[in-house]
């Protein structure tokens, strides 16, 4: 299976211009024999939208502006980030998985950071679930940026037997260390190593680059295999079209060695959570 992560800087609020960029990247991927192409969080719109949120929102199941991406997905699986228009005037920070000329899954971001430079909770409604879905490569799950830092989200995908954990991100670069790169990037990579190893799944994390409203986005996209070994890392700050071949047979090899998925007991976790919630209500 050949994957591509598109680490680029979307144009803020310019949906049509970003669509053209997506078409160019997808055509390049087709020329290189890519099976799955992953774009960053809000790749069709840019991140710091604020009052532009409603202007760039669309319903991916109904809006024909996305028909070309849908048609291209007959040749290659495509994951994009966008502002999803829901019902009753609600808007979601969403990831959409296209394959075979249709939408296989839409994930609405659950954990919306609303502190410091982040204002997502002011403009987006909250997603309510984490799910896995069938792809031609095996079960997969979608996460968006801060979802990935809440390990309970990845546990849900483990319980759903995900082979692929696909993370779309718009993570700023923060903090410097003695080693090259941002301190914040080390945090994401540590999560990638941990989740991939203990989920015995491939983790594909695609982060954006560029500047918006005084925020610098870090890049540093990566792929980890089911052994927790890093296969690929993108550069800091710079755009990159990152290609990696992954061997899906490594899923079987890793799961024969590490029995985390086999030994999982989601019913015990569910019962414990229900007990915690009941006690909190008291």
C-alpha positions as CSV (number, residue, x, y, z in Angstrom):
1,X,0.0,0.0,0.0
2,X,1.5,3.3,-1.1
3,X,0.5,6.5,0.9
4,X,1.0,10.2,0.5
5,X,0.8,12.9,3.1
6,X,0.3,16.4,1.7
7,X,2.0,18.9,4.1
8,X,1.0,22.2,2.6
9,X,-0.4,25.7,3.5
10,X,-4.1,26.2,2.5
11,X,-5.3,29.6,1.4
12,X,-7.4,31.0,4.3
13,X,-11.1,31.2,3.3
14,X,-10.5,30.5,-0.4
15,X,-12.4,27.2,-1.1
16,X,-12.1,27.2,-4.8
17,X,-8.4,28.0,-4.8
18,X,-7.8,25.2,-2.3
19,X,-9.8,22.8,-4.4
20,X,-7.5,23.5,-7.3
21,X,-4.5,22.7,-5.1
22,X,-6.2,19.4,-4.0
23,X,-6.8,18.4,-7.6
24,X,-3.1,19.1,-8.5
25,X,-1.9,17.0,-5.5
26,X,-4.3,14.2,-6.3
27,X,-3.2,14.1,-10.0
28,X,0.4,13.9,-8.9
29,X,-0.5,11.1,-6.5
30,X,-2.2,9.2,-9.3
31,X,0.9,9.6,-11.5
32,X,3.0,8.1,-8.7
33,X,0.7,5.2,-8.1
34,X,-0.5,6.3,-4.7
35,X,-3.3,4.3,-3.0
36,X,-4.3,6.7,-0.3
37,X,-3.7,10.5,0.0
38,X,-4.1,12.3,3.3
39,X,-4.5,16.1,3.6
40,X,-4.3,18.2,6.8
41,X,-7.0,19.5,9.1
42,X,-9.3,22.0,7.3
43,X,-7.3,21.6,4.2
44,X,-10.1,23.0,2.0
45,X,-10.5,26.2,4.0
46,X,-7.5,27.1,6.2
47,X,-7.6,27.1,10.0
48,X,-8.1,30.5,11.6
49,X,-11.5,31.1,9.9
50,X,-13.4,32.8,12.8
51,X,-16.3,34.7,11.2
52,X,-15.5,33.1,7.8
53,X,-16.6,29.7,9.1
54,X,-20.2,29.9,7.9
55,X,-19.1,31.3,4.5
56,X,-16.9,28.3,3.6
57,X,-19.1,25.6,5.1
58,X,-20.8,23.0,2.9
59,X,-22.5,19.7,3.2
60,X,-20.2,17.1,1.6
61,X,-23.0,14.7,1.0
62,X,-25.0,17.2,-1.0
63,X,-22.8,20.0,-2.3
64,X,-21.7,19.4,-5.9
65,X,-18.5,21.5,-5.5
66,X,-16.9,18.3,-4.2
67,X,-18.0,16.1,-7.1
68,X,-14.6,16.1,-8.7
69,X,-12.9,14.8,-5.6
70,X,-15.6,12.2,-5.3
71,X,-15.0,11.1,-8.9
72,X,-11.2,11.1,-8.4
73,X,-11.7,8.7,-5.5
74,X,-12.6,6.0,-8.0
75,X,-8.9,5.8,-8.6
76,X,-7.4,6.7,-5.2
77,X,-8.7,7.0,-1.6
78,X,-8.8,10.6,-0.5
79,X,-9.1,12.2,3.0
80,X,-9.7,15.9,3.2
81,X,-10.5,18.4,6.0
82,X,-13.4,20.9,5.7
83,X,-16.0,22.9,7.5
84,X,-19.1,20.7,7.4
85,X,-22.5,22.4,7.5
86,X,-24.8,20.5,9.8
87,X,-28.4,21.0,10.7
88,X,-29.9,23.9,12.5
89,X,-27.1,26.3,11.7
90,X,-24.3,24.1,13.2
91,X,-20.8,23.8,11.7
92,X,-18.3,21.1,12.3
93,X,-14.5,20.8,11.9
94,X,-14.7,17.5,9.9
95,X,-12.6,15.0,8.0
96,X,-14.1,13.2,5.0
97,X,-12.9,9.8,3.6
98,X,-13.7,9.3,-0.1
99,X,-13.3,6.0,-1.9
100,X,-14.8,4.3,-4.9
101,X,-16.7,7.5,-5.9
102,X,-18.5,7.8,-2.6
103,X,-18.1,9.0,1.0
104,X,-17.1,6.1,3.3
105,X,-16.9,8.2,6.5
106,X,-17.2,11.6,8.0
107,X,-15.6,12.4,11.4
108,X,-16.5,15.5,13.3
109,X,-13.8,16.7,15.7
110,X,-14.7,16.0,19.3
111,X,-12.1,17.8,21.3
112,X,-12.2,21.5,20.3
113,X,-9.4,23.6,21.9
114,X,-10.7,26.9,23.1
115,X,-7.9,28.6,25.1
116,X,-5.0,30.8,24.4
117,X,-4.7,31.2,20.6
118,X,-7.3,28.5,20.0
119,X,-11.0,29.5,19.5
120,X,-12.6,26.5,17.9
121,X,-15.4,26.1,20.5
122,X,-16.6,29.6,19.5
123,X,-17.3,28.6,15.9
124,X,-17.7,24.8,15.8
125,X,-20.1,22.4,17.3
126,X,-18.7,19.3,19.0
127,X,-18.5,15.9,17.4
128,X,-20.0,13.1,19.4
129,X,-18.3,9.8,18.5
130,X,-15.3,7.9,17.3
131,X,-15.9,5.1,14.8
132,X,-14.1,2.7,12.6
133,X,-15.2,1.9,9.0
134,X,-14.3,-0.5,6.3
135,X,-11.8,0.5,3.6
136,X,-10.2,-1.6,0.9
137,X,-7.1,-1.7,3.1
138,X,-8.9,-2.8,6.2
139,X,-10.7,-1.1,9.1
140,X,-9.7,2.6,9.6
141,X,-10.5,5.4,11.9
142,X,-10.3,9.2,11.6
143,X,-9.1,11.7,14.2
144,X,-8.6,15.5,14.0
145,X,-5.6,17.1,15.7
146,X,-6.4,17.4,19.5
147,X,-8.5,14.3,19.3
148,X,-5.2,12.4,18.9
149,X,-3.9,13.8,22.2
150,X,-6.8,12.3,24.1
151,X,-5.7,8.6,24.3
152,X,-9.3,7.5,24.9
153,X,-10.1,8.5,21.4
154,X,-7.4,6.2,20.0
155,X,-8.6,3.5,22.4
156,X,-12.1,3.7,20.8
157,X,-10.4,3.0,17.4
158,X,-8.5,0.1,18.9
159,X,-11.7,-1.4,20.3
160,X,-13.1,-0.9,16.7
161,X,-10.2,-3.0,15.4
162,X,-8.6,-0.2,13.3
163,X,-5.7,-1.1,11.1
164,X,-5.2,2.5,10.1
165,X,-5.5,5.5,12.4
166,X,-5.6,8.6,10.2
167,X,-4.9,11.9,11.8
168,X,-5.5,15.3,10.2
169,X,-3.8,18.2,12.0
170,X,-3.2,21.9,12.1
171,X,-0.8,22.0,15.0
172,X,1.3,25.2,15.6
173,X,4.9,25.0,16.4
174,X,5.6,25.9,20.0
175,X,8.7,25.7,22.2
176,X,12.3,25.0,21.3
177,X,14.6,22.3,22.6
178,X,18.3,21.4,22.4
179,X,17.3,19.0,19.6
180,X,16.2,20.3,16.2
181,X,12.5,21.0,15.9
182,X,9.7,22.2,18.1
183,X,9.0,20.9,21.6
184,X,5.4,20.5,20.6
185,X,6.4,18.3,17.6
186,X,8.1,15.9,20.0
187,X,4.8,15.5,21.8
188,X,2.9,14.5,18.6
189,X,5.6,12.0,17.7
190,X,5.6,10.5,21.1
191,X,1.9,10.0,20.8
192,X,2.3,8.5,17.4
193,X,4.9,6.0,18.7
194,X,2.8,5.1,21.7
195,X,-0.6,4.7,19.9
196,X,0.8,2.8,17.0
197,X,2.7,0.3,19.3
198,X,-0.1,-0.4,21.7
199,X,-2.9,-0.4,19.1
200,X,-0.7,-2.5,16.7
201,X,-1.9,-0.2,13.9
202,X,-0.4,2.1,11.4
203,X,-0.7,5.8,12.4
204,X,-0.6,8.4,9.6
205,X,-0.4,12.0,10.9
206,X,-0.6,14.8,8.4
207,X,0.1,18.3,9.7
208,X,0.0,21.6,7.8
209,X,2.5,24.4,7.4
210,X,2.4,28.1,6.7
211,X,1.3,31.2,8.7
212,X,-2.2,32.5,9.6
213,X,-3.1,35.3,11.9
214,X,0.3,35.2,13.6
215,X,0.3,31.4,14.0
216,X,3.1,29.3,12.5
217,X,2.1,25.7,11.7
218,X,4.8,23.2,12.4
219,X,4.7,20.5,9.7
220,X,6.6,17.4,10.9
221,X,4.0,14.9,9.5
222,X,4.8,11.3,10.2
223,X,3.9,7.6,9.8
224,X,4.4,4.9,12.4
225,X,4.1,1.2,11.9
226,X,2.4,-1.3,14.2
227,X,5.7,-1.9,16.0
228,X,5.9,1.7,17.0
229,X,8.7,2.4,14.6
230,X,8.7,5.6,12.6
231,X,8.7,5.1,8.9
232,X,8.6,8.7,7.7
233,X,8.8,12.2,9.0
234,X,8.2,15.4,7.1
235,X,10.3,18.6,7.5
236,X,9.5,21.3,10.0
237,X,7.7,24.3,8.5
238,X,8.3,23.5,4.9
239,X,5.7,22.2,2.4
240,X,6.3,18.5,1.4
241,X,4.6,15.8,-0.6
242,X,5.6,12.7,1.5
243,X,5.3,9.2,0.0
244,X,5.7,6.0,2.0
245,X,5.0,2.3,1.1
246,X,3.6,0.4,4.0
247,X,3.3,-3.4,4.3
248,X,-0.1,-4.3,5.6
249,X,1.2,-7.8,6.5
250,X,3.0,-6.1,9.4
251,X,-0.3,-5.8,11.1
252,X,-0.5,-9.6,11.4
253,X,3.1,-10.0,12.4
254,X,2.8,-7.4,15.2
255,X,-0.5,-8.8,16.5
256,X,1.0,-12.3,16.7
257,X,3.8,-10.8,18.9
258,X,1.7,-8.3,20.9
259,X,-1.7,-9.4,22.1
260,X,-3.2,-6.0,23.0
261,X,-6.0,-6.2,20.4
262,X,-6.7,-9.9,21.2
263,X,-6.9,-9.3,24.9
264,X,-8.9,-6.1,24.7
265,X,-12.1,-6.0,26.9
266,X,-14.2,-3.0,25.8
267,X,-17.1,-4.2,28.0
268,X,-15.0,-3.8,31.1
269,X,-13.9,-0.3,30.0
270,X,-17.5,0.6,29.3
271,X,-18.7,-0.7,32.7
272,X,-15.9,1.2,34.5
273,X,-16.7,4.4,32.7
274,X,-20.4,4.1,33.6
275,X,-19.4,3.7,37.2
276,X,-17.2,6.7,37.1
277,X,-19.9,8.8,35.5
278,X,-22.5,7.7,38.1
279,X,-20.2,8.6,41.0
280,X,-19.5,12.0,39.4
281,X,-23.2,12.7,39.2
282,X,-23.5,12.0,42.9
